[in-house]
Amino acid sequence: MAGDAKLAVVEAVRTAIVHGEYAPRQRLIETDLCERFGTSRFIARSALQELAGMGLVEFERNKGARVRDIPLTEAIEITEVRMLLEGLMAARAAERVTRSEAARLRGIVTDMRTAVTRSELVRYSELNGRLHAAVRDIAKHTTSDRLLRQLRDQTVRHQFSLALVPGRPAVSLPQHEAIVAAVVARDPAAAEQAMRRHLQSVIEALQSLLGQSAPRGQRRQPAQGARRTPPAEEILAAAAILS
């Protein structure tokens, strides 16, 4: 029973962090967690330690636990690992996809096109996540799925930062279309390559954000037509729809 209680608290706090209810660097006070989630301090402390192992929480000497702030440099490294795992998942999905699953993927891409046409950035971000989840569901690779969940949790704010940058969805839409086309065609090699190209594009976009966040005088010049990163409240609004 105690193990189940801890897992419930771990999942509840994880969800709150991913959805932006707890901000990066925000302190996680055990008594507050006990009150919110109806648990004991022992379970709350144990849950925080597990979340630290997942890379979402960190402990400071004499200050307790706080939400870990993932820097852009680390987000880029994480995305490099995601590129390998999601490439594998796309290839497996191409090997296993059924007619009904192929229709589901096509439907998501159709909705993504509509969202781009209407400039619905939050809607596009939601569909983006749904498409990647659908590919993982088709692939049925338990180990990769578990690792990817942890990696995605650590970079969710940066992912939504990209998705909400005007013009970014129009760049990523053809990449997602290529992924779906290869999976539906049951071409594992093409599916893996399409997924890797997409995540390489994400890495390059994150590197662009890194250049924009550098100290004045050290910043890279933004590409022509580049727009500012959206304010934090927009990112958190988008994060609230993450399933």
C-alpha positions in Angstrom: 0.0 0.0 0.0 2.8 2.4 0.9 4.4 1.8 -2.5 1.2 2.5 -4.3 0.7 5.7 -2.3 4.2 6.9 -3.2 3.7 6.1 -6.9 0.5 8.2 -6.8 2.3 11.2 -5.3 5.2 10.8 -7.7 2.8 10.9 -10.7 0.8 13.8 -9.2 3.8 16.0 -8.6 5.3 15.0 -12.0 2.1 16.1 -13.7 2.1 19.4 -11.8 5.7 20.1 -12.8 5.1 19.2 -16.5 1.9 21.2 -16.6 3.7 24.3 -15.2 1.9 24.4 -11.9 5.3 24.4 -10.3 7.8 26.7 -11.9 11.5 26.0 -12.5 13.5 26.6 -9.3 10.3 26.7 -7.2 10.8 25.1 -3.8 8.8 21.9 -3.1 8.0 22.0 0.6 7.1 18.6 2.1 4.4 19.9 4.4 2.7 21.7 1.5 2.9 18.5 -0.6 1.4 16.5 2.3 -1.5 19.0 2.5 -2.2 19.1 -1.2 -1.9 15.4 -1.9 -3.1 14.0 1.4 0.0 12.0 2.2 2.7 11.7 4.9 6.0 13.4 5.0 7.8 10.1 4.6 6.0 9.4 1.4 6.4 13.0 0.2 10.2 12.9 0.8 10.5 9.5 -0.9 8.5 10.8 -3.9 10.8 13.8 -4.2 13.8 11.6 -4.2 12.3 9.5 -7.0 11.5 12.6 -9.0 15.1 13.7 -8.5 16.2 10.4 -10.1 13.9 11.3 -13.0 15.7 14.6 -13.5 12.7 16.8 -12.5 13.7 17.7 -8.9 17.0 18.6 -7.3 18.0 19.0 -3.6 20.0 21.9 -2.3 21.9 21.6 1.0 20.0 23.2 3.9 17.2 24.3 1.5 15.4 21.2 0.5 13.9 20.2 -2.8 13.1 22.4 -5.8 12.0 22.0 -9.4 15.1 21.5 -11.5 15.6 24.2 -14.2 16.7 22.5 -17.4 19.1 24.8 -19.3 18.9 25.0 -23.1 22.3 23.4 -23.4 21.0 20.3 -21.7 17.7 20.4 -23.6 19.8 20.1 -26.8 21.7 17.1 -25.5 18.4 15.5 -24.5 17.0 16.1 -27.9 20.0 14.4 -29.5 19.2 11.3 -27.5 15.5 11.6 -28.4 16.6 11.6 -32.0 18.0 8.1 -31.7 15.1 6.7 -29.7 12.3 8.2 -31.7 14.0 7.2 -34.9 13.9 3.6 -33.6 10.2 4.0 -32.7 9.3 5.4 -36.1 11.0 2.4 -37.8 9.2 0.0 -35.6 5.9 1.8 -36.2 6.4 1.4 -39.9 6.8 -2.3 -39.4 3.7 -2.7 -37.3 1.2 -0.1 -38.5 -2.3 -1.3 -39.3 -4.9 0.3 -41.6 -6.8 1.9 -38.8 -3.6 3.2 -37.2 -2.5 4.6 -40.6 -5.9 6.4 -40.9 -5.4 7.8 -37.4 -2.0 9.2 -38.3 -3.3 10.8 -41.5 -6.2 12.4 -39.5 -3.8 14.0 -37.1 -1.7 15.4 -39.9 -4.8 16.8 -41.6 -5.7 18.6 -38.3 -2.2 19.9 -38.1 -2.4 21.4 -41.6 -5.7 23.1 -40.5 -4.0 24.5 -37.3 -1.2 25.9 -39.4 -3.6 27.5 -41.8 -5.5 29.1 -39.0 -2.3 30.1 -37.0 -3.6 28.1 -34.0 -0.2 27.6 -32.3 -1.5 26.0 -29.1 -3.7 23.6 -31.1 -0.7 22.7 -33.3 1.4 22.0 -30.3 -1.2 19.7 -28.9 -1.5 17.8 -32.2 2.3 17.6 -32.5 2.4 15.8 -29.1 -0.5 13.6 -30.2 1.3 12.5 -33.4 4.5 11.6 -31.6 2.4 9.7 -29.0 0.6 7.8 -31.8 3.8 6.7 -33.4 5.1 5.5 -30.0 1.8 3.6 -29.4 2.1 1.9 -32.8 5.7 1.0 -32.1 5.0 -0.7 -28.8 8.6 -0.5 -27.6 8.3 -0.4 -23.8 11.8 0.5 -22.9 12.1 3.4 -25.4 8.7 4.6 -24.4 9.7 4.8 -20.7 13.0 6.6 -21.5 11.3 9.0 -23.9 8.7 10.0 -21.3 11.4 11.0 -18.9 13.3 12.9 -21.5 10.2 14.7 -22.7 9.3 15.7 -19.1 12.6 17.4 -18.7 12.3 19.5 -21.8 8.6 20.2 -22.0 9.0 24.0 -21.5 11.6 24.3 -24.3 9.4 22.1 -26.6 6.5 24.4 -26.1 8.7 27.5 -26.5 9.5 26.2 -30.0 6.0 25.2 -30.9 4.6 28.6 -30.0 7.2 30.6 -32.0 5.4 32.0 -35.0 6.5 30.3 -38.2 7.9 27.2 -36.5 4.8 25.1 -37.1 5.0 25.8 -40.9 8.6 24.5 -40.7 7.8 21.3 -38.8 4.6 20.4 -40.6 6.3 19.0 -43.8 8.6 17.1 -41.5 5.7 15.4 -39.7 4.0 14.8 -43.1 7.1 13.0 -44.2 7.2 10.9 -41.0 3.6 9.8 -41.5 4.0 9.1 -45.2 6.9 6.8 -44.5 5.2 5.0 -41.6 2.0 4.5 -43.6 4.1 3.2 -46.6 5.6 0.7 -44.2 9.1 1.8 -45.0 11.1 1.5 -41.7 14.3 3.1 -43.1 12.5 6.1 -44.5 10.5 6.5 -41.3 13.6 6.5 -39.2 15.4 9.0 -41.5 12.3 11.3 -41.5 12.1 11.3 -37.7 15.8 12.0 -37.3 15.6 14.9 -39.8 12.7 16.3 -37.8 14.5 16.1 -34.5 17.7 17.5 -36.1 15.6 20.5 -37.0 14.4 20.8 -33.4 18.0 20.7 -32.3 18.9 23.5 -34.7 15.9 25.6 -33.5 16.9 25.1 -29.9 20.4 26.2 -30.8 18.9 29.3 -32.3 17.1 30.0 -29.0 20.4 29.5 -27.2 22.0 32.1 -29.4 19.2 34.6 -28.7 19.5 34.1 -24.9 23.3 34.7 -24.9 24.6 37.9 -23.2 24.6 41.0 -25.3 27.6 41.1 -27.6 27.7 37.3 -27.6 24.4 36.7 -29.3 24.1 35.2 -32.7 22.2 37.3 -35.2 18.6 35.7 -35.6 17.7 34.4 -39.0 15.8 36.8 -41.2 12.1 36.9 -40.2 12.8 35.3 -36.8 10.4 36.3 -34.1 10.8 36.6 -30.3 10.3 33.7 -27.9 6.7 33.8 -26.6 6.2 35.0 -23.0 6.2 32.4 -20.2 2.4 32.6 -19.6 1.8 31.5 -23.2 4.2 28.5 -22.7 2.5 27.5 -19.5 -0.9 27.8 -21.1 0.2 25.4 -23.8 1.9 23.1 -21.3 -1.5 22.8 -19.5 -2.9 20.8 -22.4 -0.1 18.2 -22.3 -1.4 14.7 -21.7 
